[in-house]
Amino acid sequence: MREGERRRAGAGVREGTGRSGLFPWPPRDLRWARPVQVALRTLHVAAMAVVLGGLAFDVPDARLHTAGIVTLASGAGLLAVEIARSGVYLYMLAGAVTLLKLALLVIGQAYPAARFELYLAATLLASVGSHMSSSWRHYSLLERRTLTRE
């Protein structure tokens, strides 16, 4: 494999590995992924809205527990679908935004006095991250270039 072909293949993919392994590029085409992502994202946004609104209006944590669990489970599902398509997601800008969002949420759990602000920051970051242009979402932090399907 020549250098140009290796760079196009995506980091972590060696010649002959094709669509196997944790880091295929282009990502696997999973027919079920899109409808699952739409359903999970819908649950995720609605549940996080309940959590964030509850924090804004000082709703007791016990009343937000179920929405928090739904948020956590749907978010984990969304991340799992992305990784199932390709682990490359973890070092693309879209994946880095997701990991940063998770860090803000973990810090919010550790510091309840700042939870609302940290969760709001995570929500804003998620909104920006999901609406970035394709060239930004697919920018590889390891390869320092936008990964394309060619």
N, C-alpha and C positions, 0 to 999 in steps of 0.2 A: 504494500500500500504506500503510495507516495504521500509526501507531507501535506499537500493540499487536500487530498482525499481524507487523510486522518483528521485534519482540522474540521472538515465538514461533518465527519461522522459524530462529533460530539465527544466531550471528555469522558473517559472511563469506558469507552467502547473500543475493543480491539478487533482487528481484522478477523473475520470468521465468527464473531459472536452474534452478528446480526441483531435479531430482535429479542435475544435472550438476555438474562442477567438483570441486575437491578438498574443499570444505567443505559438502556438502549436509546439511540437517537437515530431517526426521529422516534418520538414516543409511540408506544403500542396504540393501535386503533382498537379501543374497547367499545363495542357497540352499546353496551349497557351503561357506560360511564356518563354520558350526557344526561339522560333522564334521572339517574341517581343523583348527579350533582345538582340538578335543578331542585329536586325534592329536598335534598339535604340543605342546600343554600336557603331555601324558603323557610325551613324549620329553624335554621341557624339565625337568620336575620330576625325572625319573629321572636324567638326566645331571647336573643341578646337585647332586643328592644324592651322586653319586659324587665330584664335584669337592669339595664341602664336606667330605664324610667323609674324602677323601684328604688335604685340607689339615689337618684335625684330627689325623690320624694320621701326618703327615709323609711321605706317599707322594711319591716323586720326581715333579717336574713332568712329566717325559717320560711317565710312566705315566698322567698325567691329561690328556694332550694331546687324545686322541680325545673324551673326555667333555666337555672344554672346547669343542671345535669343535662338537659336537652341541648343547651348551647355547647357544652363540652363534648357530648356524644356526636352531635352533628358536625362540629368542627373537626373532630378526630376522623370522622367518616370522609369529610371533604379532603383532608390531608392524605388519607389512605388511598383514595381514588387517584389523586395526583401522583403519588409514589408508585401505585400499580401501573400507571401509564409509563412513568420513567422516574427513577431516583434523581435524574438530572435536575428535576424541579427544585430540589433542595439547595442547589447552588446557582440557580437562575435568580434574577432580581425578584420575581414573583414569590419564589420560595423563601428568599431572605426576608421579604416583607412579612410573610406568614410567621416565620420564626421570631421576628422582632415583635410582632403582635402577641405571640404566645409569651414572650418574655415580659411584656407589659402586664399581661393578665396574671402571670405568676407573681410578679412584684405586687400587684394589686391585692392578691390573696395574702401576701406576707405583711402588707401595710394597709389595714382596713381604713385608716383615716384618709388615705389618698386613693382609695379604691375607685371612687366615681371618676376622678380626674384621669387615672390610669386606664380605666375601661373606656372612657370617652376617647382618649388618645388612641387606644387600640382600634376602636370603631372607626375613627377618622382615617387612620392608617390603612385599615382594611378597605375602606371606600376608595381611597386613592389607588391602592394596590390593585384592586379589581377593575379599575377604569384606566389604568396606564395603557399606553399604546403597546401594540404587540412587540415592537422592537425593544421596548423597555422591559416588558414582562419576560421576554425570552433572552434577555442579556445574561450571559454566563459570567459570573463573578470570577470563576477560575480561568476561563479562556479570554476574558476581557473583550468579548465580541458578542453580537447577537447571533443566536443559533437559529438556523433556518432548516426547513425540511429537505432542501436539496442536498 
